[in-house]
Amino acid sequence: MYNLLLVLLMIVSVLIIIAVMMQPAKNDNASTALSGGAADLFSKQKPRGFEAFMQKVTVVLGILFFALSLTLVFISSH
């Protein structure tokens, strides 16, 4: 059981890395660094399409990673 969960944790870890790297990059330039991003304050929009999907996948994989980690700690302590 422990080995199966450990393998699942490794697979989820690799999938998290892939999911984070596939997310679209935010184009921040030098002007937003100097102004503190004040121009983008009122232009926030909900992510749609691929970006929204990748955010949901990342959140689900993060929760799964956390749950598997806690389960492994519980099993190893008993």
MIBAZA-967887 format. One line per 2 residues: for each residue y negated, x, z negated of N, C-alpha, C. Coordinates in nm, 4 decimals, padded with zeros to 6 digits, always signed. Layout:
// MIBAZA-967887
Y,X,Z,Y,X,Z,Y,X,Z  ...
// end
This chain:
// MIBAZA-967887
+00.1193,+00.0826,+00.0000,+00.0000,+00.0000,+00.0000,-00.1254,+00.0868,+00.0000  -00.1252,+00.1890,-00.0845,-00.2403,+00.2789,-00.0943,-00.2658,+00.3488,+00.0387
-00.1582,+00.3984,+00.1026,-00.1735,+00.4691,+00.2299,-00.2235,+00.3766,+00.3407  -00.1774,+00.2532,+00.3419,-00.2231,+00.1567,+00.4407,-00.3726,+00.1291,+00.4245
-00.4164,+00.1099,+00.3013,-00.5590,+00.0853,+00.2765,-00.6434,+00.2076,+00.3103  -00.5897,+00.3258,+00.2850,-00.6616,+00.4484,+00.3179,-00.6788,+00.4636,+00.4690
-00.5762,+00.4310,+00.5438,-00.5851,+00.4364,+00.6904,-00.6852,+00.3315,+00.7414  -00.6805,+00.2116,+00.6832,-00.7771,+00.1081,+00.7218,-00.9201,+00.1517,+00.6907
-00.9399,+00.2192,+00.5781,-01.0731,+00.2686,+00.5420,-01.1222,+00.3719,+00.6428  -01.0344,+00.4584,+00.6868,-01.0733,+00.5582,+00.7874,-01.1088,+00.4928,+00.9209
-01.0315,+00.3930,+00.9600,-01.0599,+00.3222,+01.0850,-01.1939,+00.2504,+01.0762  -01.2192,+00.1837,+00.9639,-01.3468,+00.1137,+00.9455,-01.4621,+00.2144,+00.9447
-01.4412,+00.3312,+00.8869,-01.5446,+00.4343,+00.8841,-01.5831,+00.4780,+01.0250  -01.4841,+00.5003,+01.1085,-01.5113,+00.5403,+01.2464,-01.5807,+00.4264,+01.3224
-01.5383,+00.3029,+01.2976,-01.6011,+00.1887,+01.3640,-01.7460,+00.1706,+01.3203  -01.7777,+00.1992,+01.1939,-01.9163,+00.1921,+01.1483,-02.0009,+00.2960,+01.2210
-01.9494,+00.4158,+01.2344,-02.0232,+00.5208,+01.3054,-02.0502,+00.4787,+01.4485  -01.9497,+00.4244,+01.5156,-01.9663,+00.3800,+01.6547,-02.0664,+00.2657,+01.6626
-02.0586,+00.1697,+01.5694,-02.1490,+00.0549,+01.5721,-02.2935,+00.0973,+01.5496  -02.3156,+00.1908,+01.4593,-02.4520,+00.2368,+01.4328,-02.5073,+00.3135,+01.5530
-02.4234,+00.3937,+01.6155,-02.4714,+00.4709,+01.7302,-02.4953,+00.3843,+01.8533  -02.4311,+00.2685,+01.8615,-02.4507,+00.1802,+01.9768,-02.5740,+00.0909,+01.9633
-02.6335,+00.0852,+01.8446,-02.7510,+00.0010,+01.8273,-02.8683,+00.0583,+01.9042  -02.9488,-00.0304,+01.9638,-03.0641,+00.0180,+02.0392,-03.1644,+00.0889,+01.9475
-03.2238,+00.1950,+01.9993,-03.3197,+00.2724,+01.9208,-03.4543,+00.2021,+01.9196  -03.5218,+00.2132,+01.8078,-03.6577,+00.1629,+01.7977,-03.7497,+00.2725,+01.8491
-03.8384,+00.2396,+01.9381,-03.9261,+00.3394,+01.9974,-04.0515,+00.3560,+01.9125  -04.0439,+00.4447,+01.8168,-04.1599,+00.4779,+01.7348,-04.2224,+00.6039,+01.7909
-04.3523,+00.5994,+01.8110,-04.4210,+00.7172,+01.8624,-04.5161,+00.7705,+01.7562  -04.5954,+00.8688,+01.7929,-04.6834,+00.9341,+01.6966,-04.7914,+00.8394,+01.6447
-04.8367,+00.7454,+01.7261,-04.9432,+00.6560,+01.6808,-04.8946,+00.5623,+01.5695  -04.7700,+00.5170,+01.5755,-04.7191,+00.4331,+01.4668,-04.6950,+00.5155,+01.3413
-04.6655,+00.6429,+01.3562,-04.6478,+00.7278,+01.2389,-04.7805,+00.7496,+01.1676  -04.8878,+00.7637,+01.2451,-05.0190,+00.7875,+01.1842,-05.0825,+00.6595,+01.1314
-05.0616,+00.5480,+01.2012,-05.1243,+00.4225,+01.1586,-05.0387,+00.3469,+01.0572  -04.9196,+00.3915,+01.0344,-04.8329,+00.3246,+00.9383,-04.7633,+00.2037,+00.9962
-04.7701,+00.1846,+01.1268,-04.7035,+00.0723,+01.1910,-04.7750,-00.0595,+01.1727  -04.9064,-00.0555,+01.1460,-04.9824,-00.1781,+01.1222,-04.9867,-00.2663,+01.2461
-04.9784,-00.2081,+01.3640,-04.9833,-00.2873,+01.4867,-04.8586,-00.3742,+01.5013  -04.7494,-00.3307,+01.4425,-04.6242,-00.4056,+01.4540,-04.6048,-00.5079,+01.3434
-04.7032,-00.5218,+01.2552,-04.6872,-00.6091,+01.1404,-04.6659,-00.7542,+01.1803  -04.7438,-00.8017,+01.2762,-04.7351,-00.9423,+01.3152,-04.6533,-00.9647,+01.4420
-04.5959,-00.8605,+01.4956,-04.5173,-00.8756,+01.6180,-04.3673,-00.8720,+01.5917  -04.3271,-00.9006,+01.4698,-04.1840,-00.9014,+01.4371,-04.1174,-01.0211,+01.5030
-04.0061,-00.9951,+01.5680,-03.9279,-01.1004,+01.6304,-03.7834,-01.0844,+01.5866  -03.7137,-01.1951,+01.5863,-03.5725,-01.1884,+01.5533,-03.4986,-01.1165,+01.6649
-03.4045,-01.0307,+01.6272,-03.3256,-00.9649,+01.7317,-03.2364,-01.0662,+01.8029  -03.2206,-01.0476,+01.9322,-03.1402,-01.1397,+02.0109,-03.0403,-01.0622,+02.0955
-02.9374,-01.1300,+02.1365,-02.8402,-01.0711,+02.2278,-02.7591,-00.9605,+02.1646  -02.7540,-00.8490,+02.2356,-02.6698,-00.7368,+02.1954,-02.7148,-00.6782,+02.0621
-02.8454,-00.6695,+02.0405,-02.8972,-00.6124,+01.9162,-02.8563,-00.6962,+01.7946  -02.8648,-00.8272,+01.8067,-02.8245,-00.9153,+01.6967,-02.6747,-00.9046,+01.6711
-02.5974,-00.8979,+01.7780,-02.4519,-00.8854,+01.7640,-02.4154,-00.7554,+01.6927  -02.4797,-00.6458,+01.7323,-02.4477,-00.5169,+01.6712,-02.4909,-00.5126,+01.5249
-02.5999,-00.5791,+01.4903,-02.6400,-00.5847,+01.3504,-02.5370,-00.6605,+01.2671  -02.4856,-00.7702,+01.3215,-02.3850,-00.8483,+01.2493,-02.2556,-00.7695,+01.2344
-02.2157,-00.6991,+01.3392,-02.0942,-00.6173,+01.3336,-02.1092,-00.5081,+01.2284  -02.2264,-00.4454,+01.2231,-02.2499,-00.3391,+01.1260,-02.2444,-00.3930,+00.9830
-02.3028,-00.5097,+00.9603,-02.2998,-00.5695,+00.8265,-02.1566,-00.6036,+00.7854  -02.0798,-00.6626,+00.8760,-01.9409,-00.6988,+00.8445,-01.8580,-00.5734,+00.8167
-01.8760,-00.4698,+00.8978,-01.8014,-00.3458,+00.8749,-01.8434,-00.2797,+00.7433  -01.9705,-00.2880,+00.7086,-02.0168,-00.2326,+00.5816,-01.9561,-00.3041,+00.4630
-01.9498,-00.4366,+00.4697,-01.8879,-00.5143,+00.3616,-01.7392,-00.4823,+00.3519  -01.6727,-00.4707,+00.4661,-01.5308,-00.4364,+00.4683,-01.5070,-00.2966,+00.4105
-01.5941,-00.2021,+00.4453,-01.5848,-00.0664,+00.3916,-01.5987,-00.0677,+00.2398  -01.6958,-00.1421,+00.1898,-01.7192,-00.1513,+00.0456,-01.5990,-00.2137,-00.0256
-01.5457,-00.3209,+00.0308,-01.4317,-00.3891,-00.0307,-01.3075,-00.2997,-00.0314  -01.2822,-00.2311,+00.0792,-01.1670,-00.1408,+00.0851,-01.1829,-00.0259,-00.0138
-01.3040,+00.0259,-00.0266,-01.3282,+00.1357,-00.1208,-01.3022,+00.0910,-00.2639  -01.3528,-00.0259,-00.3001,-01.3293,-00.0755,-00.4357,-01.1816,-00.1035,-00.4617
-01.1121,-00.1551,-00.3612,-00.9695,-00.1812,-00.3754,-00.8916,-00.0517,-00.3946  -00.9281,+00.0519,-00.3198,-00.8604,+00.1812,-00.3351,-00.8855,+00.2413,-00.4735
-01.0072,+00.2265,-00.5233,-01.0367,+00.2782,-00.6569,-00.9564,+00.2019,-00.7612  -00.9468,+00.0711,-00.7465,-00.8704,-00.0094,-00.8418,-00.7229,+00.0272,-00.8394
-00.6669,+00.0443,-00.7191,-00.5250,+00.0784,-00.7076,-00.4977,+00.2185,-00.7636  -00.5863,+00.3117,-00.7352,-00.5624,+00.4485,-00.7821,-00.5776,+00.4623,-00.9327
-00.6530,+00.3719,-00.9959,-00.6711,+00.3815,-01.1408,-00.5580,+00.3129,-01.2178  -00.4766,+00.2352,-01.1500,-00.3662,+00.1659,-01.2193,-00.2334,+00.2199,-01.1754
// end
